[in-house]
Amino acid sequence: MTLEGHGLHLDRRLGPERSGLESARGSRKGASRPAACILAVSVALALASMLQSRPASAQDSFQVSPVEVVRSYAQIFAAQQNSDGSYQLTPNVQTHLKADIGMALASDVTHQRDYLTSARRDLDWVIANRMEANGGINWNGPQTPWFFEVHQHWFLIASELIRRMQQPPQGDPLKQYQTQAWQYLLRSNSASADFYVHNWEHHGVFFGYRSIDREGHWQSQGNFKGSYEVGAALWSMALHRGDGWLTLNSGGSIDTSTSPGSYLRRMVPQIMRPLSQHGFYDPDKHLWIRSVLWNGMEWTDYETHDWKYAPHMQEGALLYTLLTGKTDLLAPARLEMEHLLSQVNPDGTIRGIPDPNGTAAYEYGTVLSCLGLGARVFWGPEPGLGNRCFQKGQLVFRYASQTFPPISSEDRAILLAGFCRIMEAGRQVRDLVWGGFSEGADTASVASSPLSLIAWPNPMRDHMQFLYSLPKSTSGELKIVDASGRHCVTMTLKPDSQGSGQVTWDGLDDECRRLPSGHYEALLQSAGHRKIAGFAILK
C-alpha cells in the first residue's frame, strides 16, 4: 500500500527504546517528548494494529450505540465531499449511487438530515456528469462505450429513496430524470429496443441483457448476467411498481404495459425457473446462483453461488417481499437465509468471506443487509427465524464495525447500508433485543457543525485513529479526558488544504503512561467550535 497522495509520510528513525513515527498532520504537545510518544497518522499503522488486535467476541461489552456506528461511517462521506457535490470515490457511477443509497438510509435511521442533503448533492453530480440526453447512465464519463442495465436501476433506487425522504418542492426535476432512466431500458437507448422484451422475443428469457454499447450492440461487455443485476432490478421495480409517470407514451397517456410493476410480474417467474431454463435458483443446493453465462449468441451455462452477487439477489427478493407483500420468492429466500445464518461464526466472522470475486467489507455489508431485511420479513410468519437473523446480524455488525475503518469507498457504502438495515429491523420489530450494545441516543438528532470527529476502532485495544474535518485554513486541538474529566492527552492538528486529517493515537497520555480500560471522551476544538466523540479503551 502506498502512502503517496494521502498527505502522509513515514519517518523510520529508530530511537533508543523503539521506532518512532511522525506526522505532518498532528503532534502531541511538547516537542521534547520521547520518541515512543510521537503520534502516527499513517493509515498503514492503523491497518497493522487492526490485524494484530483480536476481533471482539460476542461477550465483549460494545459501548457504542448502533446509531453512533452509522454516524461514524456516514460522516466520512459528508466530510470529504468535493466542492462540486461528488463524493471522493472512483469515477465509476455505481460507486456514487451506492454511496447515495447508504447515505439516504443513514439519514433515515439517525434522523440527521445533513446526510440526505449530502446524498442529493452527489446524486445531482451523477445527473450532471453521468446521465446522457437519452437517459442512459454512462459508467465512467462521456468516453464510456458501455451502458449497463444495473446502473439504470441503481439510479432509480437512489433517486427514489432521496425523493421520498426529501419531499422536494414542486418543479423539482427528479421525476423527469427517473422517467428518462427507465425509458432508456425500454426504447430510448442506442438500439431503440426494449432490454427485456427484446431478450424475451429472441431467447425466451425475461431478465434482460446486461449491457448495450453506443453503437447499439447488446451484451457488449461481460458475457454473463448476474444475480447482482437481477437483485437490483427486483428492488427497483418493486420500489417503482406504482409510478405512472415512468410510463407516459409520446401522446402523454399512461402505457401500463411498460410499467415497472408489469415488468416485475413477468420477471419474477423467470428468476424461479430451473437452471436449464436460465433461471437464477439452484434447486439442488437451494441457493441463488451467481450468474448465467452468454457465449455471444445464447445463454449457455451458469456459475454457482458466491458471496458477492448472490446476496444481492437475496436482498432484492426480501425487498420485493417487503414492498409488495407477495410471497412468490419467500420459499427460496428462506433457504438462502438458512445458509447465510449457518455461515456466521460466534465472533461475527462469516465463513467463505472474502470471496475470490469480491472484497470482505463489501460482502459483509451485503450479508448485513440480508440479515436485517430477513429479521423484518420473517418476524411475522416465523418469529424464530426472524430473531435468529437479528441476533446473528448483531454479531456481524459488531465484528464489521471494529474491523473495517470508516473511509469513503464503494465497499464502505455497502457496509453503511448493511448497518442501517440492522438498525431498521431493531426499530420496526420492537420485540427484537439489542444484545451487548449500549442504548445510546438512537433517535436523537445531531446539530449541524462545521467540525466532524470519528474515533475508530471503538472500543480501542492497541491504537485508535481519529478522523476529523475542520473549517478550511484553520488548525485545531484534540484533547482526551477520562470519565472523571481529568485531562490525559492534547494533540495539535494540522489538516490538509480541505480541512481533513487523521491521527493515530497509541493509548499513552502526555506523560507516556498507558491509559487503563474505561470510558473516555475526545474533544475537538477549532475556530470557536467544539465536537465530542465518546469511546472506550478495552484491554
NORTA-V593338 format. One record per residue. N is the residue number from 1. PHI is phi in radians with two decimals (NA if undefined). Layout:
n = (N | N)
phi = (PHI | PHI)
This chain:
n = (1 | 2 | 3 | 4 | 5 | 6 | 7 | 8 | 9 | 10 | 11 | 12 | 13 | 14 | 15 | 16 | 17 | 18 | 19 | 20 | 21 | 22 | 23 | 24 | 25 | 26 | 27 | 28 | 29 | 30 | 31 | 32 | 33 | 34 | 35 | 36 | 37 | 38 | 39 | 40 | 41 | 42 | 43 | 44 | 45 | 46 | 47 | 48 | 49 | 50 | 51 | 52 | 53 | 54 | 55 | 56 | 57 | 58 | 59 | 60 | 61 | 62 | 63 | 64 | 65 | 66 | 67 | 68 | 69 | 70 | 71 | 72 | 73 | 74 | 75 | 76 | 77 | 78 | 79 | 80 | 81 | 82 | 83 | 84 | 85 | 86 | 87 | 88 | 89 | 90 | 91 | 92 | 93 | 94 | 95 | 96 | 97 | 98 | 99 | 100 | 101 | 102 | 103 | 104 | 105 | 106 | 107 | 108 | 109 | 110 | 111 | 112 | 113 | 114 | 115 | 116 | 117 | 118 | 119 | 120 | 121 | 122 | 123 | 124 | 125 | 126 | 127 | 128 | 129 | 130 | 131 | 132 | 133 | 134 | 135 | 136 | 137 | 138 | 139 | 140 | 141 | 142 | 143 | 144 | 145 | 146 | 147 | 148 | 149 | 150 | 151 | 152 | 153 | 154 | 155 | 156 | 157 | 158 | 159 | 160 | 161 | 162 | 163 | 164 | 165 | 166 | 167 | 168 | 169 | 170 | 171 | 172 | 173 | 174 | 175 | 176 | 177 | 178 | 179 | 180 | 181 | 182 | 183 | 184 | 185 | 186 | 187 | 188 | 189 | 190 | 191 | 192 | 193 | 194 | 195 | 196 | 197 | 198 | 199 | 200 | 201 | 202 | 203 | 204 | 205 | 206 | 207 | 208 | 209 | 210 | 211 | 212 | 213 | 214 | 215 | 216 | 217 | 218 | 219 | 220 | 221 | 222 | 223 | 224 | 225 | 226 | 227 | 228 | 229 | 230 | 231 | 232 | 233 | 234 | 235 | 236 | 237 | 238 | 239 | 240 | 241 | 242 | 243 | 244 | 245 | 246 | 247 | 248 | 249 | 250 | 251 | 252 | 253 | 254 | 255 | 256 | 257 | 258 | 259 | 260 | 261 | 262 | 263 | 264 | 265 | 266 | 267 | 268 | 269 | 270 | 271 | 272 | 273 | 274 | 275 | 276 | 277 | 278 | 279 | 280 | 281 | 282 | 283 | 284 | 285 | 286 | 287 | 288 | 289 | 290 | 291 | 292 | 293 | 294 | 295 | 296 | 297 | 298 | 299 | 300 | 301 | 302 | 303 | 304 | 305 | 306 | 307 | 308 | 309 | 310 | 311 | 312 | 313 | 314 | 315 | 316 | 317 | 318 | 319 | 320 | 321 | 322 | 323 | 324 | 325 | 326 | 327 | 328 | 329 | 330 | 331 | 332 | 333 | 334 | 335 | 336 | 337 | 338 | 339 | 340 | 341 | 342 | 343 | 344 | 345 | 346 | 347 | 348 | 349 | 350 | 351 | 352 | 353 | 354 | 355 | 356 | 357 | 358 | 359 | 360 | 361 | 362 | 363 | 364 | 365 | 366 | 367 | 368 | 369 | 370 | 371 | 372 | 373 | 374 | 375 | 376 | 377 | 378 | 379 | 380 | 381 | 382 | 383 | 384 | 385 | 386 | 387 | 388 | 389 | 390 | 391 | 392 | 393 | 394 | 395 | 396 | 397 | 398 | 399 | 400 | 401 | 402 | 403 | 404 | 405 | 406 | 407 | 408 | 409 | 410 | 411 | 412 | 413 | 414 | 415 | 416 | 417 | 418 | 419 | 420 | 421 | 422 | 423 | 424 | 425 | 426 | 427 | 428 | 429 | 430 | 431 | 432 | 433 | 434 | 435 | 436 | 437 | 438 | 439 | 440 | 441 | 442 | 443 | 444 | 445 | 446 | 447 | 448 | 449 | 450 | 451 | 452 | 453 | 454 | 455 | 456 | 457 | 458 | 459 | 460 | 461 | 462 | 463 | 464 | 465 | 466 | 467 | 468 | 469 | 470 | 471 | 472 | 473 | 474 | 475 | 476 | 477 | 478 | 479 | 480 | 481 | 482 | 483 | 484 | 485 | 486 | 487 | 488 | 489 | 490 | 491 | 492 | 493 | 494 | 495 | 496 | 497 | 498 | 499 | 500 | 501 | 502 | 503 | 504 | 505 | 506 | 507 | 508 | 509 | 510 | 511 | 512 | 513 | 514 | 515 | 516 | 517 | 518 | 519 | 520 | 521 | 522 | 523 | 524 | 525 | 526 | 527 | 528 | 529 | 530 | 531 | 532 | 533 | 534 | 535 | 536 | 537 | 538 | 539)
phi = (NA | -1.56 | -1.69 | -1.14 | 1.59 | -1.78 | 1.22 | -2.12 | -2.43 | -1.95 | -1.77 | -1.74 | -1.13 | -1.74 | -1.57 | -1.19 | -1.78 | -2.92 | -1.18 | -2.07 | -2.22 | -2.09 | -2.18 | -1.46 | -2.04 | -2.86 | -2.63 | -1.31 | -1.09 | 1.79 | -1.18 | -1.57 | -1.04 | -1.07 | -1.04 | -1.13 | -1.68 | -1.24 | -1.31 | -1.89 | -2.00 | -1.22 | -1.08 | -1.06 | -1.14 | -1.06 | -1.20 | -1.10 | -1.14 | -1.12 | -1.23 | -1.41 | -1.45 | -1.30 | -1.19 | -1.16 | -1.50 | -1.13 | -1.52 | -1.09 | -1.40 | -1.55 | -1.60 | -2.07 | -1.24 | -0.98 | -1.14 | -1.21 | -1.09 | -1.03 | -1.07 | -1.11 | -1.43 | -1.18 | -1.10 | -1.08 | -1.10 | -1.18 | -1.21 | -1.82 | -1.25 | -1.29 | -1.13 | -1.50 | 1.71 | -1.36 | -1.38 | -1.39 | -2.33 | -1.15 | -1.28 | -1.17 | -1.13 | -1.13 | -1.14 | -1.26 | -1.17 | -1.19 | -1.14 | -1.09 | -1.13 | -1.05 | -1.21 | -1.13 | -1.13 | -1.11 | -1.06 | -1.17 | -1.45 | -1.75 | 1.06 | -1.82 | -1.18 | -0.97 | -1.18 | -1.18 | -1.05 | -1.09 | -1.10 | -1.14 | -1.09 | -1.21 | -1.08 | -1.10 | -1.12 | -1.04 | -1.07 | -1.29 | -2.03 | -2.20 | -1.68 | -1.70 | -1.05 | -1.51 | 1.62 | -1.25 | -1.65 | -1.33 | -1.19 | -2.57 | 1.95 | -1.03 | -1.37 | -1.21 | -1.44 | -1.86 | -2.24 | -1.89 | -0.93 | -1.12 | -1.21 | -1.09 | -1.29 | -1.03 | -1.14 | -1.09 | -1.23 | -1.04 | -1.16 | -1.29 | -1.03 | -1.17 | -1.07 | -1.19 | -1.35 | -1.41 | 0.83 | -1.12 | -1.21 | -0.98 | 1.65 | -1.11 | -1.43 | -1.05 | -1.07 | -1.08 | -1.16 | -1.09 | -1.04 | -1.09 | -1.14 | -1.23 | -1.10 | -1.05 | -1.22 | -1.65 | -2.82 | -1.52 | -1.39 | -1.20 | -1.69 | 0.91 | -2.43 | -1.40 | -0.86 | -1.51 | -1.13 | -1.01 | -1.20 | -1.10 | -1.17 | -1.64 | -2.31 | 1.28 | -2.24 | -2.00 | -1.38 | 1.56 | -1.21 | -1.44 | -2.67 | -2.53 | -1.86 | -1.13 | -1.58 | 1.55 | -1.53 | -1.38 | 0.82 | -1.53 | -2.56 | 1.45 | -1.47 | -2.79 | -2.36 | -1.82 | -1.05 | -0.97 | -1.18 | -1.19 | -1.09 | -1.15 | -1.13 | -1.01 | -1.09 | -1.10 | -1.18 | -1.15 | -1.15 | -1.87 | -1.04 | -1.91 | -1.55 | -1.14 | -1.13 | -1.26 | -2.06 | -1.19 | -1.56 | -1.08 | -1.52 | 1.66 | -1.55 | -1.53 | -1.79 | -1.16 | -1.21 | -1.98 | -1.37 | -0.98 | -1.10 | -1.22 | -1.19 | -1.07 | -1.09 | -1.47 | -1.42 | -1.04 | -1.06 | -1.11 | -1.05 | -1.54 | -1.12 | -1.16 | -1.05 | -1.14 | -1.92 | 1.16 | -1.40 | -2.06 | -2.18 | -1.63 | -1.22 | -1.38 | -1.61 | 1.03 | -2.40 | -1.21 | -1.51 | -1.38 | -2.91 | -1.79 | -1.97 | -2.05 | -1.74 | 1.82 | -2.29 | -2.73 | -1.41 | -2.13 | -2.67 | -2.59 | -1.99 | -1.36 | -0.90 | -2.43 | -1.69 | -1.74 | -1.54 | -1.01 | -1.09 | -1.16 | -1.15 | -1.08 | -1.03 | -1.11 | -1.12 | -1.21 | -1.18 | -1.00 | -1.14 | -1.14 | -1.39 | -1.79 | 1.36 | -1.49 | -1.99 | -0.93 | -1.81 | -1.24 | -1.10 | -1.16 | -1.13 | -1.13 | -1.19 | -1.08 | -1.13 | -1.08 | -1.14 | -1.03 | -1.10 | -1.18 | -1.64 | -1.50 | -1.44 | -1.05 | -1.56 | 1.59 | -1.30 | -2.17 | -1.14 | 1.68 | -1.85 | -1.42 | -1.49 | -0.98 | -1.58 | -2.37 | -2.21 | -1.02 | -1.08 | -1.06 | -1.22 | -1.09 | -1.11 | -1.17 | -1.18 | -1.00 | -1.05 | -1.12 | -1.16 | -1.14 | -1.18 | -1.09 | -1.04 | -1.33 | -1.19 | -1.59 | -1.06 | -1.17 | -1.31 | -2.47 | -0.97 | -1.10 | -1.18 | -1.04 | -1.18 | -1.12 | -1.03 | -1.22 | -1.17 | -1.17 | -1.05 | -1.15 | -1.08 | -1.19 | -0.97 | -1.11 | -1.09 | -1.14 | -1.20 | -1.81 | -1.86 | -1.93 | -1.13 | -1.23 | -2.42 | -1.55 | -2.77 | -1.12 | -1.19 | -1.26 | -1.12 | -1.15 | -1.11 | -1.02 | -1.08 | -1.11 | -0.98 | -1.12 | -1.11 | -1.14 | -1.10 | -1.02 | -1.11 | -1.10 | -1.55 | -1.28 | -1.87 | -1.15 | -1.33 | -1.35 | -1.97 | -1.26 | -1.89 | 1.47 | -1.79 | -1.23 | -1.04 | 1.13 | -1.83 | -1.06 | -1.83 | -1.37 | -1.67 | -1.70 | -1.15 | -1.15 | -2.55 | -1.28 | -1.81 | -2.38 | -2.63 | -2.23 | -1.91 | -2.56 | -1.37 | -2.30 | -1.32 | -1.63 | -2.03 | -2.00 | -2.40 | -2.32 | -1.83 | -1.83 | -1.85 | -2.51 | -2.43 | -2.22 | -0.98 | -1.01 | 1.14 | -2.20 | -1.78 | -2.64 | -2.38 | -2.09 | -2.04 | -2.07 | -2.20 | -1.53 | -1.12 | -1.52 | 1.63 | -1.25 | -1.21 | -2.04 | -2.53 | -2.23 | -2.17 | -1.61 | -1.80 | -2.23 | -1.25 | -1.36 | -1.13 | -1.58 | 1.60 | -1.75 | -2.91 | -2.71 | -2.34 | -1.93 | -1.86 | -1.60 | 1.48 | -1.73 | -1.49 | -1.14 | -1.78 | 1.14 | -1.78 | -1.32 | -1.34 | -1.36 | -1.04 | 2.70 | -1.74 | -2.43 | -2.28 | -1.82 | -1.96 | -1.74 | -2.30 | -2.88 | 0.90 | 1.44 | -1.87 | -2.49 | -2.42 | -2.13 | -2.27 | -1.48 | -2.72 | -2.21 | -1.84 | -2.27 | -1.71)
